[in-house]
Amino acid sequence: MLDALLDFFTSTGFSLVTWQQLVMWGIVGVLFYFAVAKGYEPLLLVPIAFGALIANLPTMGVINEPVIGPGGHYEPGGLYYYISKGIQWELFPPIIFLGVGALTDFGPLIANPRTLLLGGAAQIGVLITFLGATLLGFDQGQAASIGIIGGADGPTSIFTASKLAPELVGPIAVAAYTYMSLVPLIQPPIMRALTTEKEKRIRMKSLRKVGKLERLIFAVMVCITCILLVPAASALIAMLMLGNFLRECGVTERLVKASQNEIINVVTIFLGTSVGLTMGAEKFLTAETIKIIVMGVVAFGVSTAGGLLIAKLMNVLTPKNPVNPLIGAAGVSAVPMAARVAHNEGQRSDPSNYLLMHAMGPNVAGVIGTAVVAGYFITRLS
């Protein structure tokens, strides 16, 4: 009887569970807690966490590769062997950008073009982290991929890592999306430390109304200019601006709704779970992962500070048309969460000061800026 029970146990997956996998279950639990209990980016963290859970179970028919057996018998690969090709072949991030473009209003950026500088300033964190990661022993491709975390743009982080450091896609994506979800916790202390009460109360001039033609020209010109500057970012920029052109042209309502809802939602599920499935214990529980997590928060913090400080510098140079420095923190690409955090922080000092639309300018500029920097890295380091 005992032998029969032992045989049964060894035939199940219980006998294959390791202590490292148990640790990963704990990490999955933390991600579920942030997503479900706290509501931090649940659309991203839930698929990633569930994929990580599956990656740390003795599964069959999920991630196994196809096999050609005796006599040429072909056994197909597991479900996610094929779905995850969306990351390996760099399909999912550009498709996500299609939805982002369809959801994004570039009007505040067009109405106040100087906020483009604040989106660019937030890339300081990317560059400093790139240098720091190389000092910690990462090669340049890996360092560039880690640095992109500072842009707070998950799809761009994955796109860059899949080209320059495919072995690090899992921890880089988890760090990027986790810090994106923690924007309301990470940014406010930095904002309070680097701004005075007087600066927080600065009221900016109302934005002018931006016409339809301006919006369409902007989408086309950004597409042309960015692709000419950094062809390696073509897939991201082209899909971002295609989605935005669909939104603004006014004659493709069905396509806009599909881009904003069904397409981006389906791809988010597949992207998140595919990323999670790269988080096997043997790959994730390493010193490299710890370094990436630490460097990720450094990148994010420096990017936030960079946007704030450049906004303060702009006020020194143009005192007659001041910028509320809080909107500089929105230069990271976490749209629209970073803009909301800037708005909420401003209202703590002046409840009648509405910064949301002003903050959306650097926020959407950050999306473009991070994609351009990623394209530059890919061009130089591939």
N, C-alpha and C positions, 0 to 999 in steps of 0.2 A: 504493500500500500504506500509506504514512504517513498519507494523508488518510483512508483507511478506518479505521485505528486511532484517529485523532483523532476521527472521527465517532462511533466506538464509545465512546470515553472520555467524550465530552460527553453521550452518551445514558444514561450510568450515573450513579449517585449520587455517585461519587468527585469529579466536577467541582463538586459543590455543597457539599462540606465546607469550612468556614471555620476559621480559626485559633481563633476563639472556641469553636467546637464541640470542637476538639481540647483546649482547656483544660478544658471541661466533662467530656470523657472522663477527664481526670486526676482531677477531683473525684469522678466516679463511681467511679473506681478506689479512691480513699481511703475512700469509703463502703462499698464491697465489702470492703475490708481490715478496717475496724472490725467489720462484720457477720459475715464468714466466718472471718477469721483470729483475731480477738479475741473473737468471740461476743457483741458488744454489740448487744442488741435486734435480732437477725437477722430476726425476724418482721416488723419494721417497716422496717428499713433496706434489706433486700434488695429488696422491692417498690419502695421509693422510688428506690433507685439504678438499678434496671432501667428504671423509668419515665423517669428523667432521661436514661439512655442513649438510649432510643427518641426522646425529645424532641429530641435533638441528632444525629439521623440524618435524611437526606432520605426520609422514609417516604411511603407512599401507603396510603390506606384505614385510617389509624389515628386521626388527629386532625382530618382535614379536615371542613369544614362541608358540609351538604347543599346541592345546587345544582339550580336549576330551569333547564334548558337550553332551546334553541330548540324551539318547538312545545309547550312545557309539559312536556318530558321531565324527569322527576325522578330525580336521582342521590342516593342516600342518603349520609349523612355517614359518617365513619370509625367504627371500633369504639369508640374512647374518646371520640368526640364525644358518644355516648350514655351510656357508663358514667360519665364525669366529671360528668354531671348529678347524680349522687349527692352530690357536693360542692356544686355550684351550688344545688341544691334543698335542701341541708342534710339529706340522708337518712343518709349514712354515719356521721357522728359520733354521732347518737342511737342508731343500731343497735349501734355499738361499745359504747356505754354500757349497752345491754341485756346484752351479754356480760360487761361489767365487773361489773355488779350481780349477775349469776348466779355470778360467780367470787369475790365479795367477802364476807368474814365481818365484819360490823359488831359482833360480840360484844365485842371488846376496847374499842371506843368506848362501847358501852352500859354495860359494866362499870365504866369509868372515864371518866365524862362530861367531866371537866375537860380531858382531852386534846383535846377539841374546840377549846379555846383555842389549842393548839399548831398545829392545822391552820389556824386563822384567822390565827395569827401569821405563818405562811409566806406569806400574801398580801401582807405588807409589801413583798416584792420586786416584786410586780405593780404596786403603787401607786407606788413610787419609780421604777421603770422607765418607767411611764406619764409621770411628770413629766419624767424625763430625755429620753425620746424626743421630747416636745413641744419641748424646748429645742434638740434637734438638727434641728428643722425638719419633723418629721412632723406631720400634722394629728391631731386628737384620736382619730379613729377608728383610724388607723394606729397611733398610740401605744398605745391600749388593746389592740389586737391583739398588738403586740409585748410589752407588759407581761405578758400571759397566759402567755407562755413561762416566766415565773418560777414558775408553778404546776406546771411539769413535766407538763403534761397535753396530749398531742398532739391528741386529738379535740376538746377544748374550744378549743384554739388555732385549729384549723381552722374550727370552728363560728363562733367570734368573728370571725376574719378574713374568712370568706365573707360575713358580714353587714356588717362595718364597713370592710374593706380587701381586697376580692377580688383586687386587683392584686398583693397581697403574700402570697397564700396559700402559694405555693411556698417562698420563703425562710423564712417564719415556721414552716411545718410542718417543714422540714428542720432549722432551728435547734432547735425544740422536741423533735423525736424524737432528734436527735443528742445533745443535752444529757441527755435521759432515758437514753440508752444509756451516757453517760459518768458517770453518778451515782457509780460506784465510784472514779472518778478525781477528780471535782470536789469531792465532799463531804468526804472524810476530812481533807484539809489544813485546811479551815475548822473542822471539828469539833475537831481537835487544837489549833488556835490559840485557840479560845474556851472550852475546858474544861480543868480541872485533872485530874491523876491521881485525886485524891480524888473529884471529881465523877463521873468515869467509872466508879468502883467502886460508886457508890450502888446499892443493891439495893431494888427496889420491891416493895411488898406483892403477893402473889399475887392474880390477878384472880378474882372470883367467877364461878360458872357462870351463864350467861345463858339463861333459858328460851325455849322456842319462842314463847310468846305475846308476850313482851317484844320479840323480834326482829320479829315481824309488826307489832306496834303501832308500833315504831320506823320501819319502812319506810313505813307509811301516814302517820304523823305528819310525817316528814321531807318526804314528797311534798307533803302539804297545805301545810305551813308555808312551804317554799321557793317553791312556785309562787305562793302568796299574796304573798310578799315580792317576788319577782322573776319575774313572768309570762314575761318574755323567755327565761328559762332552762327553761321548762316541758318542752320536748322532751328535754333532757338529763336533768333530774331525774326526770321521769316514767319514762323508759326505764331509768334506773339503778335506781330503786326497784321497777319492775316485775320486772326481772331478779332483784333480791334477794328479793322476795316469792315468786317462783317457787322460788327456792332454799330458802327457809326454811319454806314451807308444807308440804312433805313429800308432796304428792299430785300433783306435776307433773314427775316424774322425767324423762320423755322431753323435755319442753320445756326443762328445765334443761340437759340434756345437749346439746340442739341449740343453745341459747344460748351455752353454754360452748365448744362445739367448731365445728360446721359453720357456723353463722351468723356468728360473730365471725371465723372463719378466712377465709371467702369474702369478707366485707366488708373485712377487713384487706388482702387482696390487691388488691381494686379501689380501696380508699382510697389505699393506698401508691403504686400505679402511677399513679393519677390525679394525686396530688400531684407525683410525679416528672415527669409530663408537662407540668407548668407551669414546669419549670426549663429552658426554652429559653435558649440562651446570650445572646440579645439582651435577655432579661428578667432573667436571674440575675446576669450579670457587670456589676453596677452598683455605684455608691457606696452606694446604699440598702441593698443586700444585705449589704455589709460592715458597715454600721452596725447592721443587724438582728442579725447574728451576734454582734457585740460586745455589744450591749445585751442579747441573750439570755443570755449567760454572766453578765453583771452581775445580771440579774433572778434567775437561778438561785442565784447566790452570796448575794445579799441575802436571798432567801427562806430559804435554809438557815440563815444567821446569825440571821434574825428568830426562827425557831423555837427555836434554841438559847438565845438571850438571854431570850426570854419564859419558857422553862423554868427558867432561872436565877433570874429574878424571882419565879416561883412558889415556889421554894424559900426565898427571903427572906421571902415573905409567909406561907408555911405550912411552917415548918421541921420540924414533927413528922411530916409525911407527905411526904417529899422525892420529887422526880421526877428521874430520871437525865436530865441535860440532853441527852444524845445522842439521846434519842427525839424531841426537838424538831426535829432535822434531818429527821426522817421526815415532817414536816408537808407537804412537797411531795407532789404527786399521783402520783409514780412508784411505783405499787403493783405488787408488794411490794418492789421493789428497794431503795427508800430505807429501808424497815424492816430489810431484811437488812444493809444497810451500817451502820446504827446498831447492830444486834446484833453484827456482826463487830468493829466498832470498840470496843465495850464489852468483848468477849472478849479483845482485845489486852491490856487492863489486868487483867482478871479472867476467866480461862477458864471459871469456873463460874457466871458471871452471865449469865442468859438474858433478854435484852431483847426478843426478837423479837415476842412477843405484845403486850407493852406498846407497842412502836413501831408496831404495826399500828393502834392507836387514832388517833394523829395522822395516820397515813398515809391511812387511809380518810376521816378528817375533811377532809384536804386536797382529796380528790376533790370533796366536797360544796362546800367553801369556794371552790374555783376556779370551779366552775359558777355559784355564786351571784354572785361578783364579775363573771364574764363576763356574766351576765344583767343586772346593774346597768349595766355599760358599754353594753350593747346598748340597754337602755331609755333611757338618758340621751343617747346619741350617735346613734341611728338617725334 
